[in-house]
Structure formats: C-alpha cells, structure tokens
Amino acid sequence: MTIENLVGTYKIIGSNQDATENTYKGTLTLSIDSNKRIIAKWFINNEQEQIGTGFFKNNILVINFCYQSEDNYTYKGVVVYQCISDVILDGFWSEKHGNPLYLGTERCFRITDQNELLN
C-alpha cells in the first residue's frame, strides 16, 4: 500500500480516552501535501473540527492532531492507525492532557459512495 491509497474520506466511530463508554461518530478526510505528508481533518459529532499532519510507513499511519475546545483551549495528541486495507483503518489515540490510564480508539471506513456520507 502507498500513501496515495489513503487519500479520501472515511466514516469514523471511536471512543474517548477515559473510563466511560462514550462513543462518537464523524468523518475523517485524508489528503497529501507537496512533501508527501498526510493532511487530516476530522469532523466529530457534527460539531467539532480537528486537524493534523502525519506520515505513513509499513502500513502504519501516524498523525499529530489538535483542536480548540469551547473554552478556547488547544488540545493536542497523536493517533496511530494500522491500515488494514485501503478502506479500513484501525487506530488508537492519546491526548497530552488525557487520562494516561486509557487510550481512545477509532475505526475508519472509506466512503466510496457520497450517499454513505448521509447515513
């Protein structure tokens, strides 16, 4: 698999970095910059945008991300995806100020039909 195979939009489902069983849904859009680095944009629960940059090697995608909370604090973290195929990414993530006892999880499924984006 190459980095170009990852470009596209994915449906995501994840769990937060805490002891609760709170899950979230959203989309992840991956593109490539001129230096062949991944540019990532998440849109979580139809309300929160997160951005990140990363790199890809040996079917592992690593992205450093950040987002601004409602209280205008910037949160930062890292997500690591195992690229199961070019349509399924399986990941875990951690934020700098998150609970160190837990990791968040995220699974991504490529959207191949724009109608999937509506469901």
C-alpha positions as CSV (number, residue, x, y, z in Angstrom):
1,M,0.0,0.0,0.0
2,T,1.2,3.5,-0.7
3,I,0.3,6.9,0.9
4,E,-1.7,7.8,-2.2
5,N,-4.0,4.8,-1.5
6,L,-5.1,6.5,1.7
7,V,-6.4,9.7,0.2
8,G,-10.2,10.0,0.6
9,T,-13.0,10.4,3.2
10,Y,-13.8,7.9,5.9
11,K,-16.7,7.3,8.3
12,I,-15.4,7.0,11.8
13,I,-16.6,5.6,15.1
14,G,-14.5,6.0,18.2
15,S,-14.3,6.0,21.9
16,N,-12.8,8.7,24.2
17,Q,-9.7,8.5,26.3
18,D,-11.5,7.8,29.6
19,A,-13.2,5.1,31.6
20,T,-16.7,5.9,30.2
21,E,-18.1,4.1,27.3
22,N,-18.9,7.3,25.4
23,T,-18.6,6.9,21.7
24,Y,-18.5,9.4,18.9
25,K,-19.1,9.4,15.1
26,G,-17.9,11.6,12.3
27,T,-15.7,11.8,9.2
28,L,-12.0,11.8,8.5
29,T,-10.7,13.3,5.3
30,L,-7.1,12.5,4.3
31,S,-5.1,14.3,1.6
32,I,-1.4,14.6,0.8
33,D,0.7,17.8,0.8
34,S,3.6,18.6,-1.6
35,N,6.1,16.8,0.7
36,K,4.0,13.6,0.7
37,R,2.8,14.2,4.3
38,I,-0.7,13.3,5.3
39,I,-3.1,16.2,6.0
40,A,-6.0,15.1,8.2
41,K,-9.3,16.8,9.0
42,W,-11.8,15.2,11.4
43,F,-15.4,16.4,11.9
44,I,-16.7,14.8,15.1
45,N,-20.4,14.6,16.1
46,N,-21.3,17.2,13.6
47,E,-19.7,19.9,15.8
48,Q,-16.0,19.7,16.4
49,E,-13.3,20.1,13.8
50,Q,-9.8,18.7,14.4
51,I,-6.8,19.0,12.1
52,G,-3.5,17.1,11.9
53,T,-0.5,16.2,9.9
54,G,1.3,12.9,9.7
55,F,3.3,10.3,7.9
56,F,2.9,6.8,6.6
57,K,5.3,3.8,6.6
58,N,4.9,0.0,6.6
59,N,1.1,0.3,6.6
60,I,1.1,2.4,9.8
61,L,-0.3,6.0,9.7
62,V,0.8,8.4,12.5
63,I,-0.9,11.8,12.8
64,N,-0.3,14.6,15.3
65,F,-3.6,16.4,15.8
66,C,-5.0,19.4,17.6
67,Y,-8.3,21.1,18.2
68,Q,-9.7,24.0,20.1
69,S,-12.3,23.4,22.8
70,E,-15.3,25.5,23.6
71,D,-13.3,27.2,26.3
72,N,-10.7,28.2,23.6
73,Y,-8.0,25.8,25.0
74,T,-6.0,24.0,22.3
75,Y,-5.7,20.2,22.9
76,K,-3.0,18.2,21.2
77,G,-2.5,14.5,20.7
78,V,-1.4,11.7,18.4
79,V,-3.3,8.9,16.6
80,V,-1.8,5.7,15.2
81,Y,-3.7,3.8,12.6
82,Q,-2.9,0.3,11.4
83,C,-4.0,0.3,7.7
84,I,-5.8,-3.0,7.5
85,S,-6.6,-2.2,3.8
86,D,-7.1,1.0,1.8
87,V,-10.7,1.0,3.1
88,I,-10.3,0.2,6.8
89,L,-8.1,1.9,9.3
90,D,-7.9,0.7,12.9
91,G,-6.5,3.2,15.4
92,F,-5.8,4.3,18.9
93,W,-5.0,7.8,20.2
94,S,-4.0,9.8,23.2
95,E,-4.1,13.5,24.1
96,K,-1.4,15.3,26.0
97,H,-3.8,16.1,28.9
98,G,-6.0,13.0,28.6
99,N,-6.2,10.2,31.3
100,P,-2.9,8.3,31.0
101,L,-4.6,5.1,32.1
102,Y,-6.6,4.9,28.9
103,L,-6.3,5.2,25.1
104,G,-9.0,6.4,22.8
105,T,-9.9,4.1,19.9
106,E,-11.0,4.9,16.4
107,R,-12.1,2.8,13.4
108,C,-12.4,4.3,9.9
109,F,-14.3,3.0,6.9
110,R,-13.7,4.6,3.5
111,I,-16.7,6.3,1.9
112,T,-16.9,5.1,-1.7
113,D,-20.4,6.5,-2.4
114,Q,-21.4,10.0,-1.4
115,N,-24.8,8.6,-0.2
116,E,-22.8,6.8,2.5
117,L,-21.8,10.2,3.9
118,L,-25.5,11.0,4.6
119,N,-26.1,7.8,6.6
